Amino acid sequence: MKKCFKYFIFYSAIFFAVFILLSFILPVFNLVLRQWLDIAFVSIISVTFILGIFQLLFLLKNKIIKIILFILFALVTVFIFCPILLVVGAFGINKECVIEKDGQKYLIYIHNFHKTSVNYYEYKGWFVSGKRLLFTEYYGKTGFDPYNTEINKPNLKEIKYYNYSIK
């Protein structure tokens, strides 16, 4: 067992298992991990996995096979993983802020690729937030400043409330 702790791929598997476990347990309690924590988990898992593969490649005895596999894995990492990370980073990550509105704290995600919309979730703490979307504000093609609400009021086009009550 002590030998397992020497390898990065072992730590990658542990982080992956914790991430999957949290992703299945938290929604039972109407909670989800905050976006920054998702990014941290995925980053740690990716880096430790890549380092673990390189570490296992260095353990090979045959130098020719080691060099060929090292080059192949480097090419796959550069030409497959990097473009995926670039696209996800450009379009998949939204600005996350904690604001107070009408005396209540909210976690908001600001989507402003083409048109600006702001999704409001219940604030639960540093690591988790409420799972349910409470309401969305649409601002059209204008921007949104989460810390100066007076600027945002004239640009507000629509508010959509979500009702989750059981009838």
Protein Blocks (a to p, Z undefined) as FASTA:
>chain_A
ZZmmmpmklmmmmmmmmmmmmmmmmmmnopacdfklmmmmmmmmmmmmmmmmmmmmmmpm
blmlmmmmmmmmmmmmmmmmmmmmmmmmmmmpccdddddeehiacddddddfkbccdddd
ddfbjkbccfbdfbdcdebjadcdfklmklmmmmpmbdcdddfbdZZ
